[in-house]
């Protein structure tokens, strides 16, 4: 099982493709493989916004240059995330689910371009509240297909051998793709995609997308209420800025938490990879002269992260990468599993140190 992360521009437009383990690594178009699930994030193609620095480039000239995604995720109402010119390149009849922050969905609805029945405003996730979770069940790729966990947190579990039956869940919208050959997927209101567990579940891949940064306290309910029960830690990828952007207090104060905010999340969530996002000059011209920026070179940020983790006696080393437009990174399931095993070993060693009397053995036990 693997995740492909493709940067469509050098800002915050990404295409995530979750791929089952049976998909050959040399598959030219993995998004078409049965059981794959694609999410298009904050698409801006081509990237031309009057009040935003025009430096960023795009690897495609139109959203029609890529296959229709399973879901389109809109995280903000700002024009560099919710871009009418780009989204309206798509046909009004697309079957992709359009999901996102409530005000962003309201904005898209005002365009009167897409089917309103295919648009979903995501409520803030509350731990233990099933009414903040709703699911969309799609036909499986085969009679033996299982579940795909697609829980801005995203989780994915490749199809198993038992089809989950969760259609009756409160608040579940009707299926919108009767003819799709995709596996079952679902959306949770903490901006995650998730499904119920199948027997002998495969490890779950998890992604956190936070273009401007967020405090750990905000994502903690999602971690405890969803990632921990689904055994979806550590994250395989975190999409987060490295550049700190501060505006005057009367203009809203901090705009992007950058590396310091990302470090706190990385320290707690230990992502396999940290993809730098939203690091371009994206400050509105009206306030640009009063904004203070602090840029972190990816290589310098990488070393600083590792040094700070080492100072806290953390052995794991997340990688920080910046993808150029058109570049694709494959994050393998095995990479995440290796970290999970390392975490388990470290935990056991810590227990031995903390409670040596509970972990002592006799000579006979050692011989066995």
LINSULJO-V819064 format. One record per backbone hydrogen bond with DSSP energy under -1.0 kcal/mol. CO is the residue of the C=O (numbers start at 0). NH is the residue of the N-H. Records with the same first field share a line. If there is no record, write none. Layout:
CO: NH, NH
This chain:
0: 332
1: 18
2: 330
3: 16
4: 328
5: 14
6: 325
7: 58
12: 7, 8
13: 40
14: 5
15: 38
16: 3
17: 36
18: 1
19: 22
23: 26
28: 31
29: 32
32: 35
36: 17
37: 70
38: 15
39: 72
40: 13
45: 47
48: 51
61: 64
62: 65
69: 96
70: 39
71: 98
72: 41
73: 100
77: 80, 81
82: 86
83: 87
85: 88
86: 89
90: 93
96: 71
97: 119
98: 73
99: 121
100: 104
101: 105
102: 106
103: 107
104: 108
105: 109
107: 110
108: 111
114: 117
115: 118
117: 97
119: 99
125: 128
128: 131
129: 132
131: 188
141: 144
149: 193
153: 206
155: 204
165: 168
168: 171
176: 179
186: 133
187: 191
190: 152
191: 187
192: 150, 154
204: 155
205: 235, 236
206: 153
207: 238
211: 256
214: 217, 218
215: 219
218: 222
219: 223
220: 224
221: 225, 226
222: 227
225: 229
226: 231
227: 230
234: 271
236: 207
237: 274
238: 209
239: 276
241: 258
243: 293
244: 254, 255
245: 291
247: 250, 252
248: 251
252: 246
255: 244
256: 260
257: 261
258: 262
259: 263
260: 264
261: 265
262: 266
263: 267
264: 268
265: 269
268: 234
271: 318
272: 237
273: 320
274: 239
279: 281
283: 286
286: 289
287: 290
291: 245
293: 243
296: 300
297: 301
298: 302
299: 303
300: 304
301: 305
302: 306
303: 307
304: 308
305: 309
306: 310
308: 313
309: 312
318: 273
320: 275
323: 326
326: 6
328: 4
330: 2
331: 335
332: 336
333: 337
334: 338
335: 339
336: 340
337: 341
338: 342
339: 343
340: 344
341: 345
342: 346
343: 347
344: 348
345: 349
346: 350
347: 351
348: 352
349: 353
350: 354
354: 357
355: 358
361: 365
362: 366
363: 367
